[in-house]
Amino acid sequence: MTDDNAVSALAALAHNDRLRAFRTLVRAGPNGMASGEIADHLQVPPTRMSFHLASLERAGLLRSWRDGRRILYAASYDDMRRLLAFLTEDCCSGNPEICGELAPLASLCSSDDCR
C-alpha cells in the first residue's frame, strides 16, 4: 500500500456516517448488505448513504455489485488488511511487543471472514 492509498482510505473513514457504515459492513460479512438496508440500519437518508458508500468504494474499502434493482456493498477485507498492515508495519518491525495484539489480529482476517 502506498502513502496515497492509505491517506485516501483514512480520509474516507474520517466521517462518522462512513465509519459506521464501514463497521456495519465488516460485521455483515462477505455477502454484504443493500444500500437501503445500510441506510435504514444507521438511520441515514438513502441519498446521503449512497454518497458515503461511493466515497468508501472509491477509497478501496468497499466493493459493490448489482442484484436486480438493488446495489449490494461489502467490505473489502483484503484492502482493510493492507491498511492495517501499513499502519502497524513500522511500529512492529522488530518490536512486536509495542503493537501488542494488533499484528496477530490483522492476520486473522481472511477474505471470507473477519472476526
Residue pairs with C-beta under 8 A, 6 or more apart in sequence:
1 82
1 83
1 85
1 86
5 60
5 82
5 83
5 86
6 83
6 86
6 87
8 58
8 59
8 60
9 59
9 60
9 61
9 79
9 83
10 83
11 59
12 18
12 55
12 56
12 58
12 59
12 61
13 19
13 22
13 56
13 59
13 61
15 52
15 55
17 42
17 44
17 48
17 49
17 52
18 52
18 55
18 56
20 42
21 38
21 42
21 44
21 49
21 52
21 53
21 56
22 56
22 61
22 62
22 75
24 33
24 38
24 41
24 42
25 32
25 33
25 38
25 62
25 73
25 74
25 75
26 75
26 77
26 80
26 114
28 74
28 75
29 74
29 113
30 74
30 77
30 111
30 112
30 113
31 72
31 74
32 63
32 72
32 73
32 74
32 75
33 41
33 72
33 73
33 74
34 67
34 70
34 71
34 72
34 73
35 46
35 49
35 50
35 53
35 70
35 71
35 72
35 73
36 46
36 49
36 70
38 44
38 49
38 53
38 73
39 45
39 46
39 48
39 49
39 50
42 49
44 52
53 62
53 64
53 73
56 62
56 73
57 63
57 64
57 73
60 76
60 79
61 75
61 76
61 79
61 80
61 83
62 73
62 74
62 75
62 76
63 73
63 74
63 76
64 71
64 72
64 73
64 74
65 71
65 72
66 72
75 114
77 109
77 110
77 111
77 112
77 114
78 111
80 109
80 114
81 106
81 107
81 109
84 102
84 106
84 109
85 106
88 99
88 102
88 103
88 106
91 98
91 99
91 102
92 98
92 99
92 102
92 103
96 103
108 114
108 115
109 115
